[in-house]
């Protein structure tokens, strides 16, 4: 009887894993009807390119159905299309001691992808040395707005992020927990910027439209189930 239970448990685990992999990077009929679009289909990265480049560095690869920065040197990437009002969903995981980020309203007017773009932080909160400041932890608006600890998962675990930007109102949820709700350009936002590293950065978060960006911070990071709905 004990062996039978073990076999059944293993079969269920394999079945659940197979089911999860076959449902990744797909839109349900309801999502399609609602206007969602995939930014990654699990097979190619044709909707992405490197910052200030028409191409995509070979360090960015598809690995087990995930868009993967396999090692540092791949460079920051962004969507070929720009977005203004949208809802974005994606799953991410980062290597141990890893660091990365998700950018909104990115443009190519500055010297780096982060010159003008707010960043939703990706981090191994436990082991990365940039874990001493709460607004630098995963799910936070980097150096501006701290995510609560209930939104955090350990390195190498998949995290679900939802980002909504409508009429400058930026909302972020990580693993079902609200981490941010703020109006870009409001007095509250401006006060946060004034007390951050971005205080003297010309043009920071001033654009009304921009690319979605993903950061190469030198560490391996994975993304899947990347979908967007324009509002």
KELOMAR-312344 format. One record per residue (C-alpha): x, y, z; residue in one letter. Coordinates in steps of 0.001 Angstrom, whole numbers, plus 500000, padded with zeros to 6 digits. Layout:
! residues N
rec u: X	v: Y	w: Z	r: A
...
This chain:
! residues 231
rec u: 500000	v: 500000	w: 500000	r: X
rec u: 502811	v: 502427	w: 500920	r: X
rec u: 504567	v: 501860	w: 497586	r: X
rec u: 501285	v: 502425	w: 495753	r: X
rec u: 500802	v: 505755	w: 497519	r: X
rec u: 504355	v: 506821	w: 496625	r: X
rec u: 503802	v: 505913	w: 492963	r: X
rec u: 500499	v: 507797	w: 492874	r: X
rec u: 502063	v: 510865	w: 494511	r: X
rec u: 504928	v: 510849	w: 491985	r: X
rec u: 502500	v: 510475	w: 489085	r: X
rec u: 500436	v: 513410	w: 490312	r: X
rec u: 503557	v: 515559	w: 490689	r: X
rec u: 504705	v: 514750	w: 487154	r: X
rec u: 501213	v: 515402	w: 485837	r: X
rec u: 501007	v: 518794	w: 487571	r: X
rec u: 504440	v: 519796	w: 486254	r: X
rec u: 503472	v: 518818	w: 482715	r: X
rec u: 500198	v: 520738	w: 483013	r: X
rec u: 502005	v: 523866	w: 484237	r: X
rec u: 504503	v: 523789	w: 481367	r: X
rec u: 501768	v: 523398	w: 478744	r: X
rec u: 499799	v: 526348	w: 480121	r: X
rec u: 502748	v: 528765	w: 480207	r: X
rec u: 503006	v: 531566	w: 477633	r: X
rec u: 499444	v: 531142	w: 476411	r: X
rec u: 496345	v: 533320	w: 476436	r: X
rec u: 493022	v: 531903	w: 477521	r: X
rec u: 489982	v: 532559	w: 475318	r: X
rec u: 488787	v: 535034	w: 477946	r: X
rec u: 492109	v: 536917	w: 477862	r: X
rec u: 492074	v: 537036	w: 474082	r: X
rec u: 488546	v: 538429	w: 474128	r: X
rec u: 489580	v: 541036	w: 476708	r: X
rec u: 492397	v: 542285	w: 474465	r: X
rec u: 495466	v: 540729	w: 476063	r: X
rec u: 498503	v: 540118	w: 473849	r: X
rec u: 501549	v: 537952	w: 474447	r: X
rec u: 504956	v: 539645	w: 474505	r: X
rec u: 506648	v: 536238	w: 474562	r: X
rec u: 505261	v: 532963	w: 473203	r: X
rec u: 507777	v: 530639	w: 474855	r: X
rec u: 509624	v: 530046	w: 471591	r: X
rec u: 511207	v: 533252	w: 470355	r: X
rec u: 511963	v: 536802	w: 471456	r: X
rec u: 510929	v: 538540	w: 468255	r: X
rec u: 509069	v: 541320	w: 470092	r: X
rec u: 512213	v: 542413	w: 471955	r: X
rec u: 515495	v: 544109	w: 471072	r: X
rec u: 518479	v: 545549	w: 472888	r: X
rec u: 518506	v: 549136	w: 474121	r: X
rec u: 519562	v: 551418	w: 471257	r: X
rec u: 519936	v: 548470	w: 468914	r: X
rec u: 517848	v: 546725	w: 466268	r: X
rec u: 519147	v: 543322	w: 467288	r: X
rec u: 519183	v: 541064	w: 470325	r: X
rec u: 522346	v: 539855	w: 472050	r: X
rec u: 522845	v: 536079	w: 472039	r: X
rec u: 523165	v: 536039	w: 475840	r: X
rec u: 519385	v: 536446	w: 475864	r: X
rec u: 517980	v: 533017	w: 475028	r: X
rec u: 514843	v: 530906	w: 475383	r: X
rec u: 515489	v: 528327	w: 478104	r: X
rec u: 512804	v: 525836	w: 479151	r: X
rec u: 510045	v: 528127	w: 477905	r: X
rec u: 511434	v: 531203	w: 479662	r: X
rec u: 513069	v: 534308	w: 478247	r: X
rec u: 516460	v: 534074	w: 479925	r: X
rec u: 519498	v: 536264	w: 480441	r: X
rec u: 521957	v: 533375	w: 480571	r: X
rec u: 524841	v: 535508	w: 481828	r: X
rec u: 525876	v: 539138	w: 482115	r: X
rec u: 526823	v: 541009	w: 478983	r: X
rec u: 523533	v: 540546	w: 477159	r: X
rec u: 522578	v: 544176	w: 477735	r: X
rec u: 519245	v: 545695	w: 478724	r: X
rec u: 516350	v: 544886	w: 476416	r: X
rec u: 513024	v: 546527	w: 475619	r: X
rec u: 509841	v: 545905	w: 473677	r: X
rec u: 509876	v: 547030	w: 470072	r: X
rec u: 506537	v: 548709	w: 470713	r: X
rec u: 505833	v: 551599	w: 473097	r: X
rec u: 502891	v: 551731	w: 475487	r: X
rec u: 501051	v: 554506	w: 477329	r: X
rec u: 498093	v: 553136	w: 479293	r: X
rec u: 498415	v: 549407	w: 479889	r: X
rec u: 498257	v: 546440	w: 482202	r: X
rec u: 501281	v: 544116	w: 482169	r: X
rec u: 501646	v: 540692	w: 483738	r: X
rec u: 504710	v: 538479	w: 483912	r: X
rec u: 506470	v: 535847	w: 485976	r: X
rec u: 510131	v: 536190	w: 486966	r: X
rec u: 512782	v: 534385	w: 488955	r: X
rec u: 516372	v: 535370	w: 489661	r: X
rec u: 519508	v: 533424	w: 490531	r: X
rec u: 520970	v: 533442	w: 494031	r: X
rec u: 522547	v: 536817	w: 494875	r: X
rec u: 520894	v: 538068	w: 491664	r: X
rec u: 519638	v: 541511	w: 490658	r: X
rec u: 517509	v: 542677	w: 487715	r: X
rec u: 514528	v: 544912	w: 487047	r: X
rec u: 511431	v: 545697	w: 484993	r: X
rec u: 511215	v: 549168	w: 483469	r: X
rec u: 508154	v: 551131	w: 482362	r: X
rec u: 508063	v: 554268	w: 480223	r: X
rec u: 511574	v: 553544	w: 478962	r: X
rec u: 512936	v: 555705	w: 476146	r: X
rec u: 516260	v: 555878	w: 474326	r: X
rec u: 516994	v: 559567	w: 474843	r: X
rec u: 519350	v: 559024	w: 477776	r: X
rec u: 522568	v: 557110	w: 478141	r: X
rec u: 520974	v: 554069	w: 479796	r: X
rec u: 517601	v: 552347	w: 479874	r: X
rec u: 517100	v: 553523	w: 483478	r: X
rec u: 517841	v: 557200	w: 482695	r: X
rec u: 514150	v: 558122	w: 482497	r: X
rec u: 512308	v: 554891	w: 483366	r: X
rec u: 510909	v: 553885	w: 486773	r: X
rec u: 512064	v: 550379	w: 487730	r: X
rec u: 510219	v: 547591	w: 489493	r: X
rec u: 513055	v: 545879	w: 491328	r: X
rec u: 514031	v: 542217	w: 490999	r: X
rec u: 516380	v: 540975	w: 493713	r: X
rec u: 517480	v: 538073	w: 495853	r: X
rec u: 516431	v: 539888	w: 499020	r: X
rec u: 518323	v: 537505	w: 501285	r: X
rec u: 521797	v: 537375	w: 499746	r: X
rec u: 522257	v: 540297	w: 497353	r: X
rec u: 524239	v: 543137	w: 499016	r: X
rec u: 521697	v: 545732	w: 497824	r: X
rec u: 519222	v: 544449	w: 500430	r: X
rec u: 519986	v: 547038	w: 503102	r: X
rec u: 517442	v: 549605	w: 501801	r: X
rec u: 513782	v: 548569	w: 501802	r: X
rec u: 512996	v: 550400	w: 498552	r: X
rec u: 515675	v: 548269	w: 496864	r: X
rec u: 513940	v: 544975	w: 497626	r: X
rec u: 511999	v: 542924	w: 495084	r: X
rec u: 508681	v: 544421	w: 493999	r: X
rec u: 509655	v: 547929	w: 495076	r: X
rec u: 509781	v: 550966	w: 492804	r: X
rec u: 513544	v: 551188	w: 492955	r: X
rec u: 514797	v: 553812	w: 495448	r: X
rec u: 511327	v: 555337	w: 495711	r: X
rec u: 508630	v: 553058	w: 497120	r: X
rec u: 509194	v: 549938	w: 499279	r: X
rec u: 507307	v: 546687	w: 498768	r: X
rec u: 505984	v: 544933	w: 501900	r: X
rec u: 507767	v: 541771	w: 503013	r: X
rec u: 504649	v: 539675	w: 502328	r: X
rec u: 505257	v: 540196	w: 498595	r: X
rec u: 508694	v: 538569	w: 498675	r: X
rec u: 509809	v: 535058	w: 497687	r: X
rec u: 513298	v: 533545	w: 497894	r: X
rec u: 515766	v: 533418	w: 495005	r: X
rec u: 515054	v: 530876	w: 492264	r: X
rec u: 511316	v: 530881	w: 493055	r: X
rec u: 508851	v: 532138	w: 490469	r: X
rec u: 507188	v: 535468	w: 491265	r: X
rec u: 504089	v: 536902	w: 489630	r: X
rec u: 504014	v: 540617	w: 488914	r: X
rec u: 501142	v: 542755	w: 487685	r: X
rec u: 501767	v: 546365	w: 486653	r: X
rec u: 499010	v: 548796	w: 485711	r: X
rec u: 499660	v: 552279	w: 484389	r: X
rec u: 496683	v: 554436	w: 483476	r: X
rec u: 496674	v: 558206	w: 483256	r: X
rec u: 499974	v: 558277	w: 485205	r: X
rec u: 498519	v: 556182	w: 488042	r: X
rec u: 501096	v: 553434	w: 488614	r: X
rec u: 499966	v: 550320	w: 490472	r: X
rec u: 502068	v: 547231	w: 491138	r: X
rec u: 501217	v: 543858	w: 492679	r: X
rec u: 503729	v: 541107	w: 493397	r: X
rec u: 502562	v: 537615	w: 494311	r: X
rec u: 499078	v: 539002	w: 494865	r: X
rec u: 500236	v: 541708	w: 497267	r: X
rec u: 499807	v: 545400	w: 496438	r: X
rec u: 503256	v: 546989	w: 496519	r: X
rec u: 502630	v: 550382	w: 494903	r: X
rec u: 499815	v: 552787	w: 494124	r: X
rec u: 500966	v: 556284	w: 493233	r: X
rec u: 500415	v: 558943	w: 490586	r: X
rec u: 503583	v: 559767	w: 488677	r: X
rec u: 504128	v: 563524	w: 488751	r: X
rec u: 501989	v: 564090	w: 491860	r: X
rec u: 503328	v: 566019	w: 494843	r: X
rec u: 503810	v: 562708	w: 496666	r: X
rec u: 505759	v: 561259	w: 493747	r: X
rec u: 507847	v: 564417	w: 493361	r: X
rec u: 508732	v: 564380	w: 497056	r: X
rec u: 509915	v: 560779	w: 496784	r: X
rec u: 511998	v: 561600	w: 493712	r: X
rec u: 513514	v: 564633	w: 495459	r: X
rec u: 514802	v: 562377	w: 498248	r: X
rec u: 516103	v: 559659	w: 495921	r: X
rec u: 519099	v: 559100	w: 493643	r: X
rec u: 516939	v: 560460	w: 490793	r: X
rec u: 516645	v: 563977	w: 492242	r: X
rec u: 518966	v: 565529	w: 489657	r: X
rec u: 518214	v: 563185	w: 486752	r: X
rec u: 516835	v: 565291	w: 483905	r: X
rec u: 513681	v: 563835	w: 482353	r: X
rec u: 513205	v: 561046	w: 484883	r: X
rec u: 509645	v: 559616	w: 484663	r: X
rec u: 508454	v: 562580	w: 482608	r: X
rec u: 507424	v: 560616	w: 479503	r: X
rec u: 503801	v: 559650	w: 478982	r: X
rec u: 504635	v: 556753	w: 476668	r: X
rec u: 507518	v: 554319	w: 476476	r: X
rec u: 508882	v: 550808	w: 476141	r: X
rec u: 508711	v: 547953	w: 478618	r: X
rec u: 512293	v: 547085	w: 479572	r: X
rec u: 514157	v: 544227	w: 481264	r: X
rec u: 517516	v: 544720	w: 482927	r: X
rec u: 520869	v: 543034	w: 482532	r: X
rec u: 522450	v: 543562	w: 485946	r: X
rec u: 525016	v: 540837	w: 485334	r: X
rec u: 523015	v: 537996	w: 486915	r: X
rec u: 520963	v: 535178	w: 485458	r: X
rec u: 517246	v: 535952	w: 485377	r: X
rec u: 514211	v: 534293	w: 483804	r: X
rec u: 510880	v: 535679	w: 482513	r: X
rec u: 507750	v: 533943	w: 481231	r: X
rec u: 503998	v: 534491	w: 480798	r: X
rec u: 504653	v: 538060	w: 479644	r: X
rec u: 501372	v: 539557	w: 478497	r: X
rec u: 500016	v: 543060	w: 478068	r: X
rec u: 496650	v: 544738	w: 477562	r: X
rec u: 496433	v: 548296	w: 476308	r: X
rec u: 493875	v: 550414	w: 478151	r: X
